[in-house]
Amino acid sequence: MHTARSIFQKVDTMDPHALDEVIAEDARMVFGNTEPLVGRAAIAAGAGAFLSTFKGLRHRILNEWSVGADTIVETEVTYTRLDGKEVSLPAVSIWRVRDDGLIVDYRVFFDVAPIYAP
């Protein structure tokens, strides 16, 4: 089982392929209110597009709950914008793993508007 800390350490590297080894080939991922990304390649491409819009990010775990195959994590995510300003936002991530431990469903709920606000 992957811990929230290990997942977010991967995400914070800003490598769009950082989650490849923990996500199932046919996984589904949804960022906020965007259309679902289905499959490891689509998830990496979508993550890469999003990550290219800022300089950095770091997750601070506030709360974490695991029930069976599901993990829910409340975080504060600090984004370093392209202009160098930092913006911290609340987010909730939810993922489900299958029997082999790979993530098959990953959802992130957050409002990205402040990252791009003037």
N, CA, C and O atoms as a GROMACS GRO file, in nm:
protein
  472
    1MET      N    1   0.085  -0.118   0.000
    1MET     CA    2   0.000   0.000   0.000
    1MET      C    3   0.089   0.124   0.000
    1MET      O    4   0.188   0.130   0.072
    2HIS      N    5   0.053   0.219  -0.080
    2HIS     CA    6   0.130   0.342  -0.090
    2HIS      C    7   0.078   0.443   0.012
    2HIS      O    8  -0.042   0.463   0.024
    3THR      N    9   0.168   0.504   0.084
    3THR     CA   10   0.127   0.604   0.181
    3THR      C   11   0.102   0.736   0.110
    3THR      O   12   0.156   0.761   0.002
    4ALA      N   13   0.022   0.820   0.171
    4ALA     CA   14  -0.003   0.952   0.115
    4ALA      C   15   0.129   1.027   0.101
    4ALA      O   16   0.153   1.095   0.001
    5ARG      N   17   0.213   1.014   0.201
    5ARG     CA   18   0.342   1.084   0.195
    5ARG      C   19   0.422   1.041   0.072
    5ARG      O   20   0.480   1.126   0.004
    6SER      N   21   0.427   0.911   0.044
    6SER     CA   22   0.505   0.864  -0.071
    6SER      C   23   0.443   0.910  -0.203
    6SER      O   24   0.515   0.943  -0.297
    7ILE      N   25   0.310   0.913  -0.210
    7ILE     CA   26   0.243   0.960  -0.332
    7ILE      C   27   0.275   1.107  -0.355
    7ILE      O   28   0.313   1.146  -0.466
    8PHE      N   29   0.260   1.190  -0.252
    8PHE     CA   30   0.282   1.334  -0.270
    8PHE      C   31   0.430   1.368  -0.291
    8PHE      O   32   0.460   1.466  -0.357
    9GLN      N   33   0.521   1.289  -0.236
    9GLN     CA   34   0.663   1.310  -0.265
    9GLN      C   35   0.688   1.291  -0.414
    9GLN      O   36   0.766   1.365  -0.474
   10LYS      N   37   0.622   1.193  -0.474
   10LYS     CA   38   0.636   1.172  -0.619
   10LYS      C   39   0.578   1.289  -0.696
   10LYS      O   40   0.642   1.342  -0.787
   11VAL      N   41   0.456   1.330  -0.660
   11VAL     CA   42   0.389   1.441  -0.729
   11VAL      C   43   0.474   1.568  -0.720
   11VAL      O   44   0.488   1.640  -0.818
   12ASP      N   45   0.530   1.594  -0.604
   12ASP     CA   46   0.607   1.717  -0.582
   12ASP      C   47   0.737   1.724  -0.662
   12ASP      O   48   0.799   1.830  -0.669
   13THR      N   49   0.778   1.613  -0.722
   13THR     CA   50   0.898   1.618  -0.809
   13THR      C   51   0.868   1.689  -0.940
   13THR      O   52   0.960   1.729  -1.012
   14MET      N   53   0.739   1.706  -0.971
   14MET     CA   54   0.693   1.768  -1.095
   14MET      C   55   0.730   1.687  -1.220
   14MET      O   56   0.734   1.740  -1.330
   15ASP      N   57   0.755   1.560  -1.201
   15ASP     CA   58   0.778   1.468  -1.312
   15ASP      C   59   0.642   1.409  -1.349
   15ASP      O   60   0.582   1.339  -1.267
   16PRO      N   61   0.592   1.434  -1.470
   16PRO     CA   62   0.460   1.382  -1.506
   16PRO      C   63   0.451   1.229  -1.506
   16PRO      O   64   0.342   1.173  -1.504
   17HIS      N   65   0.566   1.163  -1.506
   17HIS     CA   66   0.567   1.017  -1.503
   17HIS      C   67   0.598   0.962  -1.364
   17HIS      O   68   0.618   0.841  -1.348
   18ALA      N   69   0.603   1.048  -1.263
   18ALA     CA   70   0.640   1.005  -1.128
   18ALA      C   71   0.545   0.901  -1.071
   18ALA      O   72   0.586   0.819  -0.989
   19LEU      N   73   0.420   0.904  -1.112
   19LEU     CA   74   0.322   0.810  -1.059
   19LEU      C   75   0.307   0.684  -1.144
   19LEU      O   76   0.229   0.595  -1.110
   20ASP      N   77   0.380   0.676  -1.254
   20ASP     CA   78   0.364   0.562  -1.345
   20ASP      C   79   0.374   0.427  -1.274
   20ASP      O   80   0.298   0.336  -1.304
   21GLU      N   81   0.466   0.414  -1.181
   21GLU     CA   82   0.487   0.285  -1.116
   21GLU      C   83   0.380   0.250  -1.012
   21GLU      O   84   0.374   0.136  -0.966
   22VAL      N   85   0.296   0.346  -0.976
   22VAL     CA   86   0.194   0.319  -0.875
   22VAL      C   87   0.051   0.327  -0.930
   22VAL      O   88  -0.046   0.301  -0.859
   23ILE      N   89   0.039   0.365  -1.059
   23ILE     CA   90  -0.092   0.376  -1.122
   23ILE      C   91  -0.110   0.263  -1.222
   23ILE      O   92  -0.021   0.232  -1.300
   24ALA      N   93  -0.227   0.200  -1.217
   24ALA     CA   94  -0.259   0.092  -1.310
   24ALA      C   95  -0.262   0.145  -1.454
   24ALA      O   96  -0.292   0.263  -1.476
   25GLU      N   97  -0.232   0.060  -1.548
   25GLU     CA   98  -0.231   0.098  -1.690
   25GLU      C   99  -0.366   0.156  -1.734
   25GLU      O  100  -0.371   0.245  -1.818
   26ASP      N  101  -0.475   0.105  -1.676
   26ASP     CA  102  -0.608   0.151  -1.716
   26ASP      C  103  -0.672   0.243  -1.611
   26ASP      O  104  -0.794   0.255  -1.606
   27ALA      N  105  -0.591   0.308  -1.529
   27ALA     CA  106  -0.641   0.394  -1.423
   27ALA      C  107  -0.719   0.512  -1.479
   27ALA      O  108  -0.706   0.549  -1.596
   28ARG      N  109  -0.800   0.570  -1.392
   28ARG     CA  110  -0.880   0.688  -1.425
   28ARG      C  111  -0.841   0.797  -1.326
   28ARG      O  112  -0.833   0.771  -1.206
   29MET      N  113  -0.816   0.920  -1.376
   29MET     CA  114  -0.780   1.032  -1.290
   29MET      C  115  -0.862   1.154  -1.329
   29MET      O  116  -0.882   1.181  -1.448
   30VAL      N  117  -0.909   1.227  -1.228
   30VAL     CA  118  -0.984   1.349  -1.251
   30VAL      C  119  -0.922   1.459  -1.166
   30VAL      O  120  -0.908   1.445  -1.045
   31PHE      N  121  -0.884   1.570  -1.231
   31PHE     CA  122  -0.834   1.690  -1.162
   31PHE      C  123  -0.946   1.791  -1.157
   31PHE      O  124  -0.992   1.839  -1.261
   32GLY      N  125  -0.993   1.825  -1.037
   32GLY     CA  126  -1.096   1.928  -1.023
   32GLY      C  127  -1.217   1.897  -1.109
   32GLY      O  128  -1.275   1.789  -1.100
   33ASN      N  129  -1.255   1.994  -1.192
   33ASN     CA  130  -1.374   1.976  -1.274
   33ASN      C  131  -1.340   1.944  -1.420
   33ASN      O  132  -1.422   1.967  -1.510
   34THR      N  133  -1.221   1.891  -1.445
   34THR     CA  134  -1.181   1.856  -1.581
   34THR      C  135  -1.236   1.720  -1.620
   34THR      O  136  -1.283   1.644  -1.535
   35GLU      N  137  -1.230   1.690  -1.746
   35GLU     CA  138  -1.272   1.559  -1.795
   35GLU      C  139  -1.177   1.452  -1.742
   35GLU      O  140  -1.058   1.478  -1.723
   36PRO      N  141  -1.227   1.332  -1.717
   36PRO     CA  142  -1.141   1.224  -1.669
   36PRO      C  143  -1.030   1.190  -1.769
   36PRO      O  144  -1.050   1.194  -1.890
   37LEU      N  145  -0.914   1.158  -1.715
   37LEU     CA  146  -0.802   1.107  -1.794
   37LEU      C  147  -0.801   0.957  -1.770
   37LEU      O  148  -0.803   0.911  -1.656
   38VAL      N  149  -0.799   0.880  -1.879
   38VAL     CA  150  -0.805   0.735  -1.865
   38VAL      C  151  -0.682   0.672  -1.927
   38VAL      O  152  -0.653   0.693  -2.045
   39GLY      N  153  -0.609   0.596  -1.847
   39GLY     CA  154  -0.488   0.529  -1.891
   39GLY      C  155  -0.364   0.603  -1.845
   39GLY      O  156  -0.364   0.725  -1.833
   40ARG      N  157  -0.260   0.527  -1.820
   40ARG     CA  158  -0.135   0.582  -1.767
   40ARG      C  159  -0.078   0.691  -1.859
   40ARG      O  160  -0.032   0.794  -1.810
   41ALA      N  161  -0.081   0.670  -1.990
   41ALA     CA  162  -0.025   0.769  -2.084
   41ALA      C  163  -0.106   0.898  -2.080
   41ALA      O  164  -0.048   1.007  -2.078
   42ALA      N  165  -0.238   0.888  -2.078
   42ALA     CA  166  -0.322   1.008  -2.074
   42ALA      C  167  -0.303   1.082  -1.942
   42ALA      O  168  -0.303   1.206  -1.940
   43ILE      N  169  -0.288   1.009  -1.832
   43ILE     CA  170  -0.267   1.072  -1.702
   43ILE      C  171  -0.134   1.146  -1.701
   43ILE      O  172  -0.128   1.260  -1.653
   44ALA      N  173  -0.029   1.086  -1.752
   44ALA     CA  174   0.102   1.153  -1.757
   44ALA      C  175   0.096   1.276  -1.847
   44ALA      O  176   0.154   1.380  -1.813
   45ALA      N  177   0.027   1.266  -1.960
   45ALA     CA  178   0.016   1.381  -2.051
   45ALA      C  179  -0.062   1.495  -1.985
   45ALA      O  180  -0.022   1.611  -1.994
   46GLY      N  181  -0.173   1.462  -1.919
   46GLY     CA  182  -0.252   1.564  -1.850
   46GLY      C  183  -0.175   1.627  -1.736
   46GLY      O  184  -0.180   1.749  -1.716
   47ALA      N  185  -0.106   1.544  -1.660
   47ALA     CA  186  -0.025   1.596  -1.549
   47ALA      C  187   0.085   1.688  -1.603
   47ALA      O  188   0.110   1.794  -1.546
   48GLY      N  189   0.149   1.647  -1.711
   48GLY     CA  190   0.255   1.728  -1.771
   48GLY      C  191   0.204   1.863  -1.815
   48GLY      O  192   0.270   1.965  -1.793
   49ALA      N  193   0.087   1.866  -1.877
   49ALA     CA  194   0.028   1.993  -1.923
   49ALA      C  195   0.001   2.084  -1.803
   49ALA      O  196   0.031   2.204  -1.808
   50PHE      N  197  -0.056   2.028  -1.696
   50PHE     CA  198  -0.086   2.108  -1.577
   50PHE      C  199   0.043   2.155  -1.510
   50PHE      O  200   0.055   2.273  -1.475
   51LEU      N  201   0.138   2.066  -1.492
   51LEU     CA  202   0.263   2.100  -1.423
   51LEU      C  203   0.344   2.206  -1.498
   51LEU      O  204   0.422   2.279  -1.436
   52SER      N  205   0.326   2.217  -1.628
   52SER     CA  206   0.402   2.316  -1.706
   52SER      C  207   0.352   2.458  -1.683
   52SER      O  208   0.414   2.553  -1.731
   53THR      N  209   0.242   2.474  -1.609
   53THR     CA  210   0.185   2.608  -1.591
   53THR      C  211   0.231   2.677  -1.463
   53THR      O  212   0.186   2.787  -1.432
   54PHE      N  213   0.321   2.614  -1.388
   54PHE     CA  214   0.380   2.676  -1.269
   54PHE      C  215   0.518   2.617  -1.247
   54PHE      O  216   0.556   2.518  -1.310
   55LYS      N  217   0.595   2.681  -1.155
   55LYS     CA  218   0.735   2.641  -1.133
   55LYS      C  219   0.754   2.527  -1.035
   55LYS      O  220   0.849   2.450  -1.047
   56GLY      N  221   0.664   2.515  -0.938
   56GLY     CA  222   0.683   2.413  -0.835
   56GLY      C  223   0.560   2.397  -0.750
   56GLY      O  224   0.468   2.478  -0.753
   57LEU      N  225   0.560   2.289  -0.672
   57LEU     CA  226   0.452   2.267  -0.577
   57LEU      C  227   0.501   2.178  -0.464
   57LEU      O  228   0.597   2.102  -0.479
   58ARG      N  229   0.433   2.190  -0.351
   58ARG     CA  230   0.463   2.102  -0.238
   58ARG      C  231   0.334   2.081  -0.158
   58ARG      O  232   0.256   2.174  -0.136
   59HIS      N  233   0.315   1.958  -0.117
   59HIS     CA  234   0.196   1.919  -0.043
   59HIS      C  235   0.227   1.911   0.106
   59HIS      O  236   0.332   1.859   0.145
   60ARG      N  237   0.137   1.961   0.187
   60ARG     CA  238   0.144   1.943   0.332
   60ARG      C  239   0.018   1.868   0.372
   60ARG      O  240  -0.093   1.916   0.353
   61ILE      N  241   0.037   1.749   0.427
   61ILE     CA  242  -0.076   1.664   0.464
   61ILE      C  243  -0.135   1.715   0.595
   61ILE      O  244  -0.066   1.729   0.696
   62LEU      N  245  -0.266   1.743   0.592
   62LEU     CA  246  -0.336   1.789   0.711
   62LEU      C  247  -0.411   1.676   0.778
   62LEU      O  248  -0.410   1.664   0.901
   63ASN      N  249  -0.476   1.592   0.699
   63ASN     CA  250  -0.550   1.477   0.751
   63ASN      C  251  -0.546   1.366   0.649
   63ASN      O  252  -0.537   1.390   0.528
   64GLU      N  253  -0.552   1.243   0.697
   64GLU     CA  254  -0.550   1.127   0.608
   64GLU      C  255  -0.638   1.019   0.668
   64GLU      O  256  -0.631   0.989   0.787
   65TRP      N  257  -0.723   0.960   0.581
   65TRP     CA  258  -0.809   0.851   0.622
   65TRP      C  259  -0.796   0.738   0.521
   65TRP      O  260  -0.797   0.763   0.400
   66SER      N  261  -0.783   0.617   0.569
   66SER     CA  262  -0.780   0.500   0.482
   66SER      C  263  -0.886   0.402   0.530
   66SER      O  264  -0.891   0.367   0.648
   67VAL      N  265  -0.969   0.359   0.437
   67VAL     CA  266  -1.074   0.262   0.467
   67VAL      C  267  -1.072   0.159   0.355
   67VAL      O  268  -1.109   0.188   0.241
   68GLY      N  269  -1.029   0.039   0.388
   68GLY     CA  270  -1.020  -0.064   0.285
   68GLY      C  271  -0.925  -0.021   0.174
   68GLY      O  272  -0.809   0.010   0.199
   69ALA      N  273  -0.976  -0.020   0.053
   69ALA     CA  274  -0.894   0.014  -0.064
   69ALA      C  275  -0.889   0.164  -0.093
   69ALA      O  276  -0.822   0.207  -0.187
   70ASP      N  277  -0.960   0.243  -0.012
   70ASP     CA  278  -0.972   0.387  -0.038
   70ASP      C  279  -0.889   0.470   0.060
   70ASP      O  280  -0.882   0.442   0.179
   71THR      N  281  -0.826   0.575   0.004
   71THR     CA  282  -0.752   0.671   0.086
   71THR      C  283  -0.804   0.810   0.053
   71THR      O  284  -0.823   0.843  -0.064
   72ILE      N  285  -0.827   0.890   0.156
   72ILE     CA  286  -0.872   1.029   0.141
   72ILE      C  287  -0.771   1.114   0.215
   72ILE      O  288  -0.739   1.088   0.332
   73VAL      N  289  -0.720   1.218   0.147
   73VAL     CA  290  -0.617   1.301   0.208
   73VAL      C  291  -0.652   1.449   0.189
   73VAL      O  292  -0.674   1.496   0.078
   74GLU      N  293  -0.656   1.521   0.301
   74GLU     CA  294  -0.674   1.666   0.299
   74GLU      C  295  -0.536   1.728   0.303
   74GLU      O  296  -0.455   1.696   0.390
   75THR      N  297  -0.509   1.818   0.209
   75THR     CA  298  -0.377   1.880   0.202
   75THR      C  299  -0.387   2.031   0.186
   75THR      O  300  -0.492   2.086   0.151
   76GLU      N  301  -0.276   2.094   0.214
   76GLU     CA  302  -0.253   2.233   0.174
   76GLU      C  303  -0.142   2.223   0.070
   76GLU      O  304  -0.034   2.172   0.099
   77VAL      N  305  -0.169   2.273  -0.049
   77VAL     CA  306  -0.072   2.264  -0.157
   77VAL      C  307  -0.022   2.404  -0.187
   77VAL      O  308  -0.100   2.494  -0.215
   78THR      N  309   0.109   2.420  -0.182
   78THR     CA  310   0.169   2.549  -0.213
   78THR      C  311   0.229   2.540  -0.353
   78THR      O  312   0.316   2.458  -0.380
   79TYR      N  313   0.180   2.627  -0.439
   79TYR     CA  314   0.226   2.636  -0.578
   79TYR      C  315   0.319   2.755  -0.592
   79TYR      O  316   0.290   2.862  -0.539
   80THR      N  317   0.429   2.737  -0.662
   80THR     CA  318   0.514   2.850  -0.699
   80THR      C  319   0.478   2.884  -0.843
   80THR      O  320   0.503   2.806  -0.935
   81ARG      N  321   0.419   2.999  -0.860
   81ARG     CA  322   0.373   3.041  -0.992
   81ARG      C  323   0.491   3.076  -1.082
   81ARG      O  324   0.604   3.088  -1.035
   82LEU      N  325   0.463   3.093  -1.209
   82LEU     CA  326   0.568   3.130  -1.304
   82LEU      C  327   0.630   3.265  -1.273
   82LEU      O  328   0.745   3.290  -1.308
   83ASP      N  329   0.554   3.355  -1.206
   83ASP     CA  330   0.606   3.487  -1.169
   83ASP      C  331   0.681   3.483  -1.035
   83ASP      O  332   0.727   3.586  -0.987
   84GLY      N  333   0.694   3.362  -0.976
   84GLY     CA  334   0.766   3.346  -0.850
   84GLY      C  335   0.681   3.357  -0.725
   84GLY      O  336   0.726   3.319  -0.617
   85LYS      N  337   0.558   3.408  -0.737
   85LYS     CA  338   0.470   3.418  -0.621
   85LYS      C  339   0.428   3.279  -0.577
   85LYS      O  340   0.416   3.188  -0.658
   86GLU      N  341   0.406   3.264  -0.446
   86GLU     CA  342   0.355   3.138  -0.393
   86GLU      C  343   0.208   3.154  -0.355
   86GLU      O  344   0.168   3.256  -0.300
   87VAL      N  345   0.130   3.052  -0.385
   87VAL     CA  346  -0.011   3.048  -0.353
   87VAL      C  347  -0.040   2.914  -0.286
   87VAL      O  348  -0.007   2.808  -0.340
   88SER      N  349  -0.100   2.918  -0.167
   88SER     CA  350  -0.135   2.794  -0.098
   88SER      C  351  -0.286   2.773  -0.106
   88SER      O  352  -0.365   2.864  -0.081
   89LEU      N  353  -0.323   2.650  -0.141
   89LEU     CA  354  -0.463   2.617  -0.162
   89LEU      C  355  -0.501   2.488  -0.090
   89LEU      O  356  -0.418   2.398  -0.075
   90PRO      N  357  -0.626   2.479  -0.044
   90PRO     CA  358  -0.672   2.353   0.013
   90PRO      C  359  -0.705   2.255  -0.101
   90PRO      O  360  -0.749   2.296  -0.208
   91ALA      N  361  -0.683   2.128  -0.076
   91ALA     CA  362  -0.717   2.025  -0.174
   91ALA      C  363  -0.750   1.896  -0.101
   91ALA      O  364  -0.705   1.871   0.010
   92VAL      N  365  -0.831   1.815  -0.167
   92VAL     CA  366  -0.861   1.681  -0.117
   92VAL      C  367  -0.832   1.584  -0.231
   92VAL      O  368  -0.878   1.604  -0.343
   93SER      N  369  -0.757   1.481  -0.201
   93SER     CA  370  -0.727   1.376  -0.298
   93SER      C  371  -0.787   1.245  -0.247
   93SER      O  372  -0.781   1.214  -0.128
   94ILE      N  373  -0.844   1.171  -0.339
   94ILE     CA  374  -0.904   1.042  -0.306
   94ILE      C  375  -0.852   0.941  -0.407
   94ILE      O  376  -0.858   0.964  -0.528
   95TRP      N  377  -0.802   0.828  -0.358
   95TRP     CA  378  -0.763   0.724  -0.452
   95TRP      C  379  -0.804   0.588  -0.401
   95TRP      O  380  -0.819   0.564  -0.281
   96ARG      N  381  -0.823   0.498  -0.498
   96ARG     CA  382  -0.859   0.359  -0.469
   96ARG      C  383  -0.754   0.269  -0.532
   96ARG      O  384  -0.713   0.291  -0.646
   97VAL      N  385  -0.712   0.169  -0.458
   97VAL     CA  386  -0.616   0.072  -0.510
   97VAL      C  387  -0.686  -0.061  -0.532
   97VAL      O  388  -0.783  -0.093  -0.465
   98ARG      N  389  -0.634  -0.136  -0.627
   98ARG     CA  390  -0.687  -0.271  -0.648
   98ARG      C  391  -0.602  -0.369  -0.568
   98ARG      O  392  -0.511  -0.328  -0.496
   99ASP      N  393  -0.630  -0.497  -0.579
   99ASP     CA  394  -0.564  -0.598  -0.496
   99ASP      C  395  -0.412  -0.599  -0.509
   99ASP      O  396  -0.343  -0.633  -0.413
  100ASP      N  397  -0.359  -0.563  -0.626
  100ASP     CA  398  -0.214  -0.563  -0.643
  100ASP      C  399  -0.148  -0.435  -0.593
  100ASP      O  400  -0.026  -0.419  -0.606
  101GLY      N  401  -0.227  -0.342  -0.536
  101GLY     CA  402  -0.173  -0.219  -0.479
  101GLY      C  403  -0.165  -0.103  -0.575
  101GLY      O  404  -0.130   0.007  -0.534
  102LEU      N  405  -0.196  -0.124  -0.702
  102LEU     CA  406  -0.190  -0.015  -0.799
  102LEU      C  407  -0.316   0.071  -0.789
  102LEU      O  408  -0.426   0.020  -0.767
  103ILE      N  409  -0.299   0.201  -0.806
  103ILE     CA  410  -0.411   0.295  -0.802
  103ILE      C  411  -0.492   0.282  -0.930
  103ILE      O  412  -0.437   0.287  -1.040
  104VAL      N  413  -0.624   0.264  -0.914
  104VAL     CA  414  -0.711   0.252  -1.031
  104VAL      C  415  -0.803   0.372  -1.048
  104VAL      O  416  -0.857   0.394  -1.156
  105ASP      N  417  -0.821   0.449  -0.943
  105ASP     CA  418  -0.906   0.568  -0.949
  105ASP      C  419  -0.843   0.674  -0.860
  105ASP      O  420  -0.817   0.649  -0.742
  106TYR      N  421  -0.818   0.792  -0.916
  106TYR     CA  422  -0.752   0.899  -0.841
  106TYR      C  423  -0.826   1.028  -0.874
  106TYR      O  424  -0.840   1.065  -0.991
  107ARG      N  425  -0.873   1.096  -0.770
  107ARG     CA  426  -0.946   1.220  -0.790
  107ARG      C  427  -0.887   1.330  -0.702
  107ARG      O  428  -0.852   1.306  -0.586
  108VAL      N  429  -0.875   1.448  -0.758
  108VAL     CA  430  -0.822   1.563  -0.684
  108VAL      C  431  -0.926   1.674  -0.692
  108VAL      O  432  -0.967   1.715  -0.801
  109PHE      N  433  -0.968   1.723  -0.575
  109PHE     CA  434  -1.068   1.828  -0.568
  109PHE      C  435  -1.001   1.956  -0.518
  109PHE      O  436  -0.953   1.961  -0.405
  110PHE      N  437  -0.999   2.058  -0.603
  110PHE     CA  438  -0.938   2.186  -0.567
  110PHE      C  439  -0.981   2.292  -0.668
  110PHE      O  440  -1.031   2.260  -0.775
  111ASP      N  441  -0.961   2.417  -0.632
  111ASP     CA  442  -0.991   2.530  -0.720
  111ASP      C  443  -0.858   2.588  -0.766
  111ASP      O  444  -0.785   2.648  -0.687
  112VAL      N  445  -0.826   2.570  -0.895
  112VAL     CA  446  -0.697   2.616  -0.947
  112VAL      C  447  -0.694   2.766  -0.979
  112VAL      O  448  -0.586   2.820  -1.006
  113ALA      N  449  -0.808   2.834  -0.979
  113ALA     CA  450  -0.813   2.974  -1.021
  113ALA      C  451  -0.707   3.063  -0.951
  113ALA      O  452  -0.644   3.144  -1.019
  114PRO      N  453  -0.686   3.049  -0.820
  114PRO     CA  454  -0.586   3.137  -0.756
  114PRO      C  455  -0.443   3.118  -0.809
  114PRO      O  456  -0.361   3.210  -0.798
  115ILE      N  457  -0.413   3.003  -0.866
  115ILE     CA  458  -0.279   2.983  -0.920
  115ILE      C  459  -0.252   3.080  -1.036
  115ILE      O  460  -0.139   3.124  -1.057
  116TYR      N  461  -0.358   3.110  -1.110
  116TYR     CA  462  -0.344   3.190  -1.232
  116TYR      C  463  -0.395   3.333  -1.218
  116TYR      O  464  -0.390   3.410  -1.314
  117ALA      N  465  -0.446   3.369  -1.100
  117ALA     CA  466  -0.499   3.503  -1.079
  117ALA      C  467  -0.388   3.607  -1.086
  117ALA      O  468  -0.275   3.580  -1.045
  118PRO      N  469  -0.419   3.726  -1.137
  118PRO     CA  470  -0.314   3.831  -1.144
  118PRO      C  471  -0.266   3.876  -1.007
  118PRO      O  472  -0.180   3.962  -0.997
   0.00000   0.00000   0.00000
